[in-house]
Amino acid sequence: MGKRNKKAIIITAAVMFTGILLTLAGFFGNWFFGLFTKSFDYRNIQPEDLGKNIETDIYIYYENIDLPDKVTQFVGDLNGDGAFILVDLSALSESDKEFYYSYFLHHVTVTGTLRAMDDAEFQELTESLYRFYDPVFEERTDNKLTLEEFHRYLLEPYIPYCIEINSIGSFNWTPFIPAGIIIFLLSLVLEICFVFKLKKRFVLPVVYGLMIIIPTVMLFNHIRTILSVKKVTDGVYTMKNLECTDTGGMLDSGSGSVTDLINWIMDNHLYGVNINFDESNFRIGCAAFAATTPEGDHLFGRNFDYPETDIVLIHSNPEGAYESIGIADLGVLGVGQTYPLSPDSPIGKMYMVITPYLVVDGINEKGVGAGILELNMEETHQDNGKPDLLIFCAIRGILDNCASVDEALAFLDSYDIQSDLNATYHLFLTDRTGRYVVVEWLGNEMVVTEQHSCTNSVIAPGEYYDMGDPDERINIIDNCLGPDGIVSEQEAMQILDNAKSEKLTEWSCVYNLENFTVNICIDTDYEHVYTFSVGELR
C-alpha cells in the first residue's frame, strides 16, 4: 500500500470519527454543556442584583400570557419549590424566539438583564391570568374560595421580577445528527474506496445519490403525511396518518408519564428533534354522550372544553389495524393561530405528523367511539403487576385494535393505567350495537358503569360518586336526550350547544358510528357545521 493511500485512509478514518462525534453531539451536546451552568437563584434576589447581567441554565416551562414577546417562565424544581418569573423575549431574533418555544421541557442557557417588573406589566400580567383562569373558576360548582381568594392563589407563584433575555447561549445541536450521519456515510464509502482501491469516479456518484435517496427514504412517510395536510378553515385541518402507525410500539413503550410518551415519540418518529409540548392543554374539560337517530344510526357526541386551540382531524388506516378518524388538539404541541408555531408553517406541519398518537376522541370502522375527559382528582397510578399504559395512549390503542366496547374494556383491563398532570381522567366508550359505558379508575381498580353520558365528575356509584367537577351539564344532556335517547344528528349537535361553555368549548363533534362520518363545530359557532366522511378523508 502506497504512502499516499495510507494518508488518505487515515484522513477518511478521522472524518468518519468526526461524523460519529457530531451525531453524539446532536443527541447529548445540550445536556453536556448544561452541566457547567448555574441555575438562577430566584429565592435570593437582592436589590443590588437588579440591572445586572445573569447567565443561567433554565428548564423551559412557560405559560403564554397576553403580552407581546413575553411569557412567564418557571424557575426552580418542577417537582418541588418553584416560581414563575416574567421573561421578555423582545431583544431576541425571530429564530431565537422560535428556538426558545420549540425547546419546551428542555434545558437551555440564557443570558439577560434582571429587573423589577413595573406596575403596568404586573397589571397586564394579572389581567391576562384572570381572563384565562376566571372562566375555569366560574365553571366549577364546588369552589370553596371566593374570587378574590382565587386571584391571590393564582398570583402566589409569580415573583415581581423580569429577565430581559438578550441571547440564548444553548446551541441547537439537533442538526448535528443528520450532518454527522451524512459525513460518516460519505467518509465510510471513501474509506472503502481507498482500502480496496476502487474507482472514485464510479463510487462517488453512487454516494451522492445515496445522500439524497437515504434521507428521502427515511422521511418518505413524514413527507407524504405533511403533504396530506389540508386547511378546511381557520383553526381546522385534516391529515392522513402515514407515519405514526406503530401503535404497538407505543403501547409497549411502558410510558408512565406524558414526558415518557413525548420522548418515545421524538425518538421513534422525529429522530430526536425536540418538540414544543404544552402540558396545560392536556387539562381537558368536556362532555360526551351516546344516542340513536330515528333511523337507527348510533351517535357519539362530544364537547372538548379548555384552552384556545386549533385542531386536526386525522384519518388513519395502518396495516393490521382498524381504519379510524380522530381529532387531536394542536395546542399541546404549541401549534396554532394563538401559539408560537403557525399550523401553516413547515415546522408546524412537521409537528402535526405525530398527532395520531395524541387523539382525544374518535371512531373506527367497526363503529367503536371513544373519548377522554378530565376528572379533577388525584392522579391514577394502578399497581396490579400489569404493563403500564398512560391513559393518553388509550384512545389510539382502542381505535386501532378494538371492534366493540367489550374488546375495549378487555384491552384497558390488560394494563395498569397511569395518569399525569395532577389529575385523572375517565373514558367514554360506545359502539354501533348501542352499548355505552364510562370507564373510571378508582382505588386501584377499573370501574365500568353503563351510562349514556358523562362530563367531568365520577359516574360510578359509591364513595367516589360526583367527585371531580360536578355541574349542571350532565343534567342538561340527559334531559335533552329524554328516556329513549333518540335524536337526529342536528338535535345531537343542539344538545352540545346547550351543554357548551361559552368561553371554553373549543370544538363540538357528532360521530355517526354507522356512516363513519363526523360533524364538527368550532368555538361554539353552531351556525357553521363541517361534515367529513371517511371516504373524503382517504
C-alpha positions as CSV (number, residue, x, y, z in Angstrom):
1,M,0.0,0.0,0.0
2,G,1.4,3.4,-1.0
3,K,2.2,6.1,1.4
4,R,-0.3,8.4,-0.3
5,N,-3.1,5.8,0.1
6,K,-2.2,5.3,3.8
7,K,-2.6,9.0,4.4
8,A,-6.0,9.1,2.6
9,I,-7.1,6.1,4.7
10,I,-6.1,7.9,7.9
11,I,-7.8,11.1,6.9
12,T,-11.1,9.5,5.9
13,A,-11.0,7.4,9.2
14,A,-10.6,10.7,11.1
15,V,-13.5,12.2,9.2
16,M,-15.6,9.1,10.0
17,F,-14.8,9.6,13.7
18,T,-15.8,13.2,13.3
19,G,-19.2,12.2,11.9
20,I,-19.7,9.9,14.9
21,L,-18.8,12.8,17.3
22,L,-21.2,15.1,15.5
23,T,-24.0,12.6,15.8
24,L,-23.4,12.2,19.5
25,A,-23.2,15.9,20.0
26,G,-26.6,16.2,18.4
27,F,-28.1,13.9,21.0
28,F,-26.1,14.9,24.1
29,G,-24.4,18.3,23.5
30,N,-27.1,20.4,25.1
31,W,-27.2,18.1,28.2
32,F,-23.4,18.0,28.5
33,F,-22.9,21.8,28.4
34,G,-25.8,22.3,30.8
35,L,-23.8,20.5,33.4
36,F,-21.4,23.5,33.6
37,T,-24.0,26.3,34.0
38,K,-25.7,27.5,37.2
39,S,-29.4,27.7,37.8
40,F,-30.9,31.1,38.7
41,D,-31.4,31.5,42.4
42,Y,-34.8,33.1,42.3
43,R,-35.2,32.8,46.1
44,N,-32.3,35.1,47.0
45,I,-32.7,38.2,44.8
46,Q,-31.0,41.2,46.4
47,P,-31.6,44.9,45.4
48,E,-28.0,45.1,44.1
49,D,-28.8,42.2,41.7
50,L,-31.2,44.3,39.7
51,G,-29.7,45.7,36.5
52,K,-27.0,43.0,36.4
53,N,-26.4,40.6,33.6
54,I,-27.1,37.0,34.5
55,E,-26.3,33.8,32.8
56,T,-28.3,30.8,33.9
57,D,-29.5,27.3,32.8
58,I,-33.3,27.2,32.7
59,Y,-35.7,24.3,32.1
60,I,-38.1,25.8,29.5
61,Y,-41.5,25.5,31.0
62,Y,-43.5,28.6,30.2
63,E,-47.1,29.9,30.2
64,N,-48.4,32.2,27.5
65,I,-49.8,35.5,28.5
66,D,-51.4,38.3,26.6
67,L,-48.2,40.4,26.4
68,P,-46.3,40.6,23.1
69,D,-43.0,38.7,23.2
70,K,-43.4,37.9,26.9
71,V,-44.1,34.7,28.8
72,T,-44.0,33.6,32.4
73,Q,-41.1,31.2,32.8
74,F,-41.0,28.6,35.6
75,V,-37.8,28.6,37.6
76,G,-36.8,26.1,40.3
77,D,-37.7,22.5,40.6
78,L,-40.8,21.3,38.8
79,N,-41.3,18.6,41.4
80,G,-40.5,20.8,44.4
81,D,-40.1,24.5,45.2
82,G,-40.5,26.9,42.2
83,A,-41.9,30.1,41.0
84,F,-42.8,31.9,37.8
85,I,-40.9,34.9,36.6
86,L,-41.7,37.3,33.7
87,V,-39.4,36.7,30.7
88,D,-39.0,39.4,28.0
89,L,-38.0,37.9,24.6
90,S,-38.3,41.1,22.6
91,A,-34.5,41.5,22.2
92,L,-34.2,38.1,20.6
93,S,-34.2,37.4,16.9
94,E,-37.2,35.6,15.4
95,S,-35.2,32.4,15.1
96,D,-34.1,32.6,18.7
97,K,-37.7,33.2,19.8
98,E,-38.7,30.1,17.8
99,F,-35.9,28.2,19.4
100,Y,-37.0,29.1,22.9
101,Y,-40.6,28.0,22.2
102,S,-39.5,24.8,20.4
103,Y,-37.3,23.7,23.4
104,F,-40.2,23.2,25.8
105,L,-39.3,20.8,28.5
106,H,-35.6,21.0,27.7
107,H,-32.7,22.9,29.2
108,V,-31.1,25.9,27.6
109,T,-28.6,28.5,28.8
110,V,-29.8,32.1,28.6
111,T,-28.2,35.5,29.4
112,G,-30.1,38.6,30.2
113,T,-30.7,41.5,32.5
114,L,-32.6,41.1,35.7
115,R,-35.0,43.9,36.6
116,A,-38.1,44.5,38.7
117,M,-41.5,44.1,37.0
118,D,-43.1,47.5,36.5
119,D,-46.6,48.3,37.6
120,A,-48.0,48.3,34.1
121,E,-46.5,44.8,33.4
122,F,-47.9,43.5,36.7
123,Q,-51.3,44.8,35.9
124,E,-51.3,43.3,32.4
125,L,-50.0,40.0,33.8
126,T,-52.7,39.8,36.4
127,E,-55.5,40.7,33.9
128,S,-54.1,38.1,31.5
129,L,-54.2,35.4,34.1
130,Y,-57.7,36.4,35.2
131,R,-59.0,36.3,31.6
132,F,-57.7,32.8,31.2
133,Y,-58.5,31.3,34.6
134,D,-61.6,33.0,35.7
135,P,-63.8,31.1,33.3
136,V,-62.3,27.9,34.7
137,F,-63.2,29.1,38.2
138,E,-66.7,30.1,37.2
139,E,-67.4,26.6,35.7
140,R,-66.7,24.9,39.0
141,T,-69.6,24.3,41.3
142,D,-67.6,23.0,44.3
143,N,-65.5,26.2,44.9
144,K,-64.5,26.8,48.5
145,L,-62.7,30.0,47.6
146,T,-64.1,33.5,46.8
147,L,-63.0,35.0,43.5
148,E,-60.7,37.4,45.5
149,E,-59.1,34.4,47.3
150,F,-58.8,32.6,44.0
151,H,-56.9,35.6,42.5
152,R,-54.5,35.6,45.4
153,Y,-53.9,31.9,44.9
154,L,-53.3,32.5,41.2
155,L,-50.7,35.1,41.8
156,E,-48.9,33.3,44.6
157,P,-46.3,31.6,42.4
158,Y,-45.3,34.8,40.5
159,I,-42.4,36.8,41.7
160,P,-42.2,40.5,40.8
161,Y,-39.1,40.4,38.6
162,C,-38.4,40.1,34.9
163,I,-35.4,38.7,32.9
164,E,-34.8,40.6,29.7
165,I,-33.2,37.8,27.7
166,N,-30.7,39.0,25.1
167,S,-29.3,35.7,24.0
168,I,-29.8,32.0,24.2
169,G,-26.4,30.6,24.7
170,S,-27.5,27.0,24.4
171,F,-26.7,25.8,20.9
172,N,-29.3,23.9,18.8
173,W,-27.4,20.6,18.5
174,T,-30.2,18.7,16.7
175,P,-29.0,19.5,13.1
176,F,-25.7,17.8,14.0
177,I,-27.4,14.5,14.0
178,P,-28.2,14.3,10.2
179,A,-25.0,16.1,9.4
180,G,-22.9,13.6,11.4
181,I,-24.7,10.6,9.8
182,I,-24.1,12.0,6.3
183,I,-20.4,12.7,7.0
184,F,-20.0,9.3,8.4
185,L,-21.6,7.5,5.5
186,L,-19.7,9.6,2.9
187,S,-16.3,9.0,4.6
188,L,-17.2,5.3,5.1
189,V,-17.7,4.9,1.3
190,L,-14.4,6.8,0.6
191,E,-12.6,4.6,3.1
192,I,-13.8,1.6,1.3
193,C,-12.6,3.0,-2.0
194,F,-9.2,3.7,-0.6
195,V,-8.8,0.4,1.2
196,F,-10.0,-1.7,-1.7
197,K,-8.6,0.7,-4.4
198,L,-12.0,1.2,-6.0
199,K,-12.5,3.8,-8.7
200,K,-13.9,7.0,-7.1
201,R,-15.4,8.2,-10.4
202,F,-17.8,5.2,-10.2
203,V,-18.3,5.2,-6.5
204,L,-18.8,8.9,-5.7
205,P,-21.9,9.3,-7.9
206,V,-23.4,6.4,-6.0
207,V,-22.5,8.1,-2.7
208,Y,-24.1,11.4,-3.8
209,G,-27.2,9.6,-4.9
210,L,-27.4,7.8,-1.6
211,M,-27.1,11.1,0.2
212,I,-30.3,12.1,-1.5
213,I,-32.1,8.8,-1.5
214,I,-31.4,7.7,2.1
215,P,-33.0,10.9,3.7
216,T,-35.8,10.7,1.3
217,V,-36.5,7.1,2.1
218,M,-36.1,7.7,5.9
219,L,-38.5,10.6,5.7
220,F,-40.8,9.3,3.0
221,N,-43.8,8.8,5.2
222,H,-43.2,12.1,7.0
223,I,-43.2,13.9,3.7
224,R,-46.3,12.1,2.5
225,T,-48.1,12.9,5.7
226,I,-47.1,16.6,5.6
227,L,-48.3,16.9,2.0
228,S,-51.6,15.4,3.0
229,V,-52.4,18.3,5.5
230,K,-55.3,20.4,4.2
231,K,-56.7,23.6,5.8
232,V,-60.5,23.4,6.0
233,T,-61.0,26.8,7.7
234,D,-59.1,28.9,10.3
235,G,-58.2,26.5,13.1
236,V,-59.3,23.3,11.4
237,Y,-57.1,20.9,9.4
238,T,-57.3,17.4,8.0
239,M,-54.4,14.9,7.7
240,K,-53.7,11.4,6.6
241,N,-51.6,9.4,9.1
242,L,-48.9,7.7,7.0
243,E,-46.1,7.8,9.6
244,C,-47.3,7.3,13.2
245,T,-48.6,3.8,12.7
246,D,-46.6,2.0,15.4
247,T,-49.3,1.8,18.0
248,G,-48.0,-1.5,19.2
249,G,-44.6,0.1,19.9
250,M,-46.3,3.0,21.7
251,L,-48.3,0.6,23.9
252,D,-45.2,-1.5,24.6
253,S,-43.0,1.6,25.4
254,G,-44.0,1.5,29.1
255,S,-44.7,5.2,29.1
256,G,-45.9,6.1,32.5
257,S,-46.0,9.9,32.1
258,V,-46.6,12.4,29.4
259,T,-42.9,13.2,29.3
260,D,-42.1,9.5,28.7
261,L,-44.7,9.4,25.9
262,I,-43.3,12.5,24.2
263,N,-39.7,11.2,24.5
264,W,-40.8,7.9,22.8
265,I,-42.5,9.8,20.0
266,M,-39.4,12.0,19.5
267,D,-37.0,9.1,19.5
268,N,-39.1,7.0,17.1
269,H,-40.6,9.5,14.7
270,L,-38.7,12.7,14.9
271,Y,-35.1,11.3,15.2
272,G,-34.6,13.2,18.5
273,V,-35.9,16.6,17.2
274,N,-37.3,18.5,20.1
275,I,-41.0,19.4,20.1
276,N,-42.8,22.2,21.9
277,F,-45.2,20.5,24.3
278,D,-47.7,22.4,26.4
279,E,-48.9,20.2,29.2
280,S,-51.6,22.6,30.2
281,N,-53.6,21.7,27.2
282,F,-53.9,18.1,28.4
283,R,-56.1,19.5,31.2
284,I,-59.3,19.0,29.4
285,G,-62.9,19.5,30.5
286,C,-65.5,18.1,28.1
287,A,-68.9,16.3,27.8
288,A,-69.8,13.1,26.0
289,F,-73.0,11.1,25.2
290,A,-74.4,8.3,23.1
291,A,-77.7,8.5,21.2
292,T,-79.6,6.9,18.4
293,T,-81.2,8.5,15.4
294,P,-84.8,7.8,14.4
295,E,-83.4,5.8,11.5
296,G,-81.4,3.6,14.0
297,D,-77.9,5.0,13.5
298,H,-75.8,5.3,16.6
299,L,-74.2,8.6,17.5
300,F,-71.3,9.7,19.7
301,G,-71.4,13.3,20.7
302,R,-68.6,15.2,22.3
303,N,-67.7,18.7,23.5
304,F,-64.0,19.5,24.1
305,D,-63.5,22.2,26.6
306,Y,-60.5,24.2,27.7
307,P,-57.7,26.4,26.2
308,E,-57.9,28.1,22.8
309,T,-56.6,25.7,20.2
310,D,-56.5,24.6,16.6
311,I,-57.5,21.0,15.7
312,V,-56.6,18.4,13.2
313,L,-58.9,15.6,12.0
314,I,-56.8,12.6,11.3
315,H,-57.6,9.7,9.0
316,S,-55.6,6.6,10.0
317,N,-55.6,3.2,8.2
318,P,-52.4,1.3,9.1
319,E,-51.8,-2.2,8.0
320,G,-53.0,-4.7,10.7
321,A,-55.2,-2.1,12.4
322,Y,-58.7,-0.8,12.0
323,E,-59.3,2.3,9.9
324,S,-60.3,5.3,12.1
325,I,-60.9,9.1,12.2
326,G,-60.0,11.1,15.3
327,I,-59.4,14.6,16.5
328,A,-56.2,16.0,18.1
329,D,-55.6,19.3,19.8
330,L,-52.7,21.1,18.1
331,G,-52.2,23.4,21.1
332,V,-50.4,20.7,23.1
333,L,-47.6,21.0,20.6
334,G,-47.5,24.8,20.6
335,V,-49.0,24.9,17.2
336,G,-51.9,27.2,16.3
337,Q,-53.1,30.7,15.4
338,T,-52.5,31.8,19.0
339,Y,-49.3,29.8,19.6
340,P,-45.7,30.4,18.6
341,L,-45.8,28.0,15.6
342,S,-48.3,28.5,12.8
343,P,-50.0,25.3,11.6
344,D,-49.4,26.6,8.1
345,S,-45.6,26.7,8.6
346,P,-43.3,23.8,7.6
347,I,-42.3,23.2,11.2
348,G,-46.0,23.4,12.3
349,K,-46.9,20.7,9.8
350,M,-43.9,18.6,10.8
351,Y,-45.2,18.6,14.4
352,M,-48.7,17.6,13.1
353,V,-47.2,14.3,11.9
354,I,-47.1,12.9,15.4
355,T,-50.7,13.9,16.4
356,P,-52.2,10.5,15.6
357,Y,-50.8,9.3,18.9
358,L,-52.5,12.3,20.7
359,V,-56.1,11.9,19.6
360,V,-58.6,12.7,22.3
361,D,-61.7,11.4,20.6
362,G,-62.6,9.3,17.5
363,I,-64.3,6.3,15.9
364,N,-63.1,3.3,13.9
365,E,-64.5,1.2,11.0
366,K,-66.1,-1.2,13.5
367,G,-68.2,1.5,14.9
368,V,-66.4,2.0,18.2
369,G,-66.3,5.5,19.6
370,A,-64.0,6.7,22.4
371,G,-63.3,10.0,24.2
372,I,-61.2,11.1,27.2
373,L,-62.5,13.5,29.8
374,E,-60.8,15.0,32.8
375,L,-61.6,14.4,36.5
376,N,-60.2,16.9,38.9
377,M,-58.9,14.3,41.3
378,E,-55.6,12.7,42.3
379,E,-53.6,11.1,39.6
380,T,-54.3,7.4,38.7
381,H,-51.3,5.0,39.2
382,Q,-52.6,1.5,39.2
383,D,-50.2,-1.2,40.5
384,N,-51.5,-4.7,39.8
385,G,-48.4,-6.1,38.2
386,K,-49.6,-5.4,34.6
387,P,-47.7,-3.4,32.0
388,D,-48.1,0.3,32.4
389,L,-50.2,2.3,30.0
390,L,-50.5,6.1,30.0
391,I,-54.2,6.9,29.7
392,F,-53.5,9.4,26.8
393,C,-52.4,6.4,24.8
394,A,-55.7,4.5,25.3
395,I,-57.7,6.2,22.6
396,R,-55.2,5.4,19.9
397,G,-55.0,1.8,21.2
398,I,-58.7,1.4,21.2
399,L,-59.3,2.8,17.8
400,D,-56.6,0.6,16.2
401,N,-57.4,-2.6,18.0
402,C,-60.9,-2.9,19.3
403,A,-64.1,-3.9,17.4
404,S,-66.5,-3.4,20.3
405,V,-66.9,-1.9,23.8
406,D,-66.3,-5.3,25.3
407,E,-62.9,-5.6,23.4
408,A,-62.0,-2.1,24.5
409,L,-62.7,-3.0,28.2
410,A,-60.6,-6.1,27.9
411,F,-57.8,-4.0,26.3
412,L,-57.9,-1.5,29.1
413,D,-58.0,-4.2,31.8
414,S,-54.8,-5.7,30.5
415,Y,-52.8,-2.7,31.7
416,D,-52.0,-0.8,34.8
417,I,-53.4,2.7,33.8
418,Q,-51.3,5.7,34.7
419,S,-52.3,9.4,34.5
420,D,-50.3,12.5,34.9
421,L,-50.5,16.3,35.2
422,N,-52.0,16.2,38.8
423,A,-55.4,14.9,37.6
424,T,-57.0,11.7,36.5
425,Y,-59.4,11.0,33.6
426,H,-62.3,8.8,32.6
427,L,-63.1,7.3,29.2
428,F,-66.5,7.3,27.4
429,L,-66.9,4.3,25.1
430,T,-69.7,3.4,22.8
431,D,-70.3,1.2,19.8
432,R,-72.8,0.6,17.0
433,T,-74.6,-2.1,18.9
434,G,-75.9,0.7,21.2
435,R,-73.6,-0.2,24.1
436,Y,-72.1,2.6,26.1
437,V,-70.0,2.8,29.2
438,V,-67.9,5.1,31.3
439,V,-64.6,3.7,32.5
440,E,-63.0,5.1,35.6
441,W,-60.0,4.1,37.8
442,L,-60.9,4.3,41.4
443,G,-59.0,2.9,44.4
444,N,-56.6,0.9,42.1
445,E,-59.5,-0.7,40.3
446,M,-61.0,-0.2,36.9
447,V,-64.7,0.5,37.4
448,V,-67.2,0.3,34.5
449,T,-70.6,2.0,34.6
450,E,-73.3,1.7,32.0
451,Q,-74.1,5.4,31.5
452,H,-75.1,7.1,28.2
453,S,-73.5,10.5,29.2
454,C,-70.7,12.0,31.3
455,T,-68.9,15.2,32.0
456,N,-66.2,15.8,34.5
457,S,-67.4,14.1,37.6
458,V,-67.3,10.5,38.7
459,I,-70.2,8.4,37.4
460,A,-69.7,5.2,39.3
461,P,-72.0,4.8,42.4
462,G,-70.3,4.6,45.8
463,E,-67.8,6.7,47.8
464,Y,-66.3,8.5,44.8
465,Y,-69.6,9.4,43.1
466,D,-69.8,13.0,41.8
467,M,-66.2,13.8,42.7
468,G,-64.2,15.9,40.3
469,D,-66.0,18.9,38.7
470,P,-69.8,18.3,39.1
471,D,-72.1,20.8,37.3
472,E,-75.4,21.0,35.5
473,R,-74.2,20.0,32.1
474,I,-74.9,16.3,32.6
475,N,-78.5,17.1,33.6
476,I,-78.8,19.3,30.6
477,I,-77.7,16.4,28.3
478,D,-79.8,13.8,30.0
479,N,-82.9,16.0,29.9
480,C,-82.4,16.7,26.2
481,L,-81.9,13.0,25.3
482,G,-85.0,12.0,27.1
483,P,-85.8,8.5,28.3
484,D,-85.3,6.8,24.9
485,G,-82.1,8.7,23.8
486,I,-83.4,9.1,20.2
487,V,-82.3,12.3,18.4
488,S,-81.3,13.4,15.0
489,E,-77.7,14.4,14.2
490,Q,-78.8,18.0,14.2
491,E,-80.5,17.6,17.5
492,A,-77.4,15.9,18.9
493,M,-75.4,19.0,17.9
494,Q,-78.0,21.2,19.6
495,I,-77.5,19.2,22.8
496,L,-73.8,20.0,22.7
497,D,-74.8,23.6,22.1
498,N,-77.0,23.5,25.2
499,A,-74.2,22.0,27.3
500,K,-71.4,24.1,26.0
501,S,-69.1,26.5,27.9
502,E,-69.3,30.0,26.3
503,K,-65.6,30.7,26.9
504,L,-64.1,27.2,27.0
505,T,-65.7,24.9,24.4
506,E,-63.2,24.6,21.5
507,W,-65.0,22.0,19.4
508,S,-68.2,20.1,19.3
509,C,-68.5,16.9,17.3
510,V,-71.1,14.3,16.5
511,Y,-69.8,11.0,15.1
512,N,-72.2,8.6,13.2
513,L,-71.0,5.1,14.1
514,E,-72.8,3.5,11.1
515,N,-72.0,6.0,8.4
516,F,-68.4,6.6,9.6
517,T,-68.9,10.4,9.5
518,V,-68.3,13.3,11.8
519,N,-69.9,16.8,12.1
520,I,-67.7,19.4,13.7
521,C,-68.4,22.9,15.0
522,I,-65.6,25.2,16.2
523,D,-65.5,27.7,19.0
524,T,-69.3,27.4,19.7
525,D,-70.1,28.6,16.1
526,Y,-73.1,26.2,15.7
527,E,-74.2,28.1,12.5
528,H,-71.3,26.5,10.6
529,V,-71.1,22.7,10.7
530,Y,-68.3,20.9,8.9
531,T,-69.1,17.4,7.8
532,F,-66.4,14.8,7.0
533,S,-66.9,11.3,5.7
534,V,-64.1,8.7,5.8
535,G,-64.3,8.4,2.0
536,E,-63.4,12.1,1.7
537,L,-60.5,11.7,4.1
538,R,-58.9,8.7,2.5
